[in-house]
């Protein structure tokens, strides 16, 4: 009697296992069919996009917000994924932050095929404060140079003043265990709309709103100078008969992130006839 009950139990277990296997197969096939239909509908609707890119970004020792973007093969910022974002609001795993890119640019359009790059910054406290304006004195940078007592700079003053001004400087990345060396980062500033955007390594780190006082004639110019303290810089917005200066600080607290290359394969397009015949995308 006991052996027969054992046989029944074993047969019942075997049947249950078989049902589970069959059910899993049905669910898997249904899921694949739904994904295929969704993919076909995206393509027929003209919303075909490349596969998602998922990658991990190792975090440095520095504790601070993250700015992260996707750069095109020619080095231009194509998609800004995170800007000044707290790390605890980004999914994370054992290898760092877990980032997903849908293969689109900032306009929502699929990017052309090519090798893209994911780069970012972790930074400390960044500040931009307006400097007082005095029409009787030259700008902060020129006054510091002209007021120096160092005789070795006297012959260089004509070459160090505004005729050679530019809208970018270079700063050294903060020391961090994530970095083998401390690379030089380019800090640039440009005017867009009613704000000044300051970038580091091609990523936005400052947005300074400005008053719409600029006259219609004459192109405004922006100059950047290293400050007299580590991690500071002077930014000047110069227009016809008017100049506004800002002090930037925190530029010595920038740690670059590099998630490596992201190859973007060509998109998969199918002819209308193929989609109407089979309803599925053709590789």
C-alpha positions, 0 to 999 in steps of 0.5 A: 500500500505504501509503495503504491501511494509513493508511486501516486505521489511521484506521478503527481509530482512529475505531472506538476513539473510537466505542467510548469514546464509547459506553462513557462513555455507558453508564457515565454512564447506569448511574451516573445510574440508580444515583443515582436508585435510591439517591435513591428508596430514601432517600425510601421509607425516610424518610431524604430529605435536602436536597442537600449544601451545599458552600462555601469559607471563607477563612482569616485570617492568624492561625494556629490551630484552627477552630470552625465551625457552621451557624446557623438563620434565627433565629440559633441554632446548628443544627449544629456542623461543627468544634470546635477543629479543626486547619486541616490536617485540613480539606480545602482549596482555592485559596479556603480551607477546603472545607466540606460540610454535609449539611443536617442538625442536630446531632440528625441530622434534616433542617433546615426550609427557610430561609436558613441561615448558616455562621459560625466562629472561628479563635483563638489559645491559649485557657485557663481556670484556677481562681482561689483562693477566699477566704471573707474577701474579695469576688470578684476583680472587686469587690475590684479595684473597691473597692481602686481609688484613682481618685476618678472611680469612687467614685460609680459603685462601687454600680452597677458591682458584682454587682447588675448582673452578667451572664453575658456580655461583649463583646470586640473581634476580633483585628486581621487582614487578613481583616477590614475592621473589628474587630467586637465579639463576644459572649462568654457562659457557661452551665451544662450538665450537669457543665460550664460552656460558654463561647461566642464569637459563639454558638460554643463555645470553652471547656468547664470541668468542674465538681465536682457539689457544687451543692446541690439547692436554689437555681439556680446563677448564672454571672457574667462580668467583664472582666479587668484584662489584655487578653483576660482575663475572670473567670468566677464560678459562684455557688451557695448558700454556694459560689462558684468562680472561673476566669480566662479568657485568650486572648479577644483572639485571636479572628478571626470567619469568615463563609461567607455565606448557605446557602439550604436549599430545601424537601425533595422528597417523593413519594407512596407511589403515585408511588414504587411506579409509577416507582421514582424521585423526582418533583420 
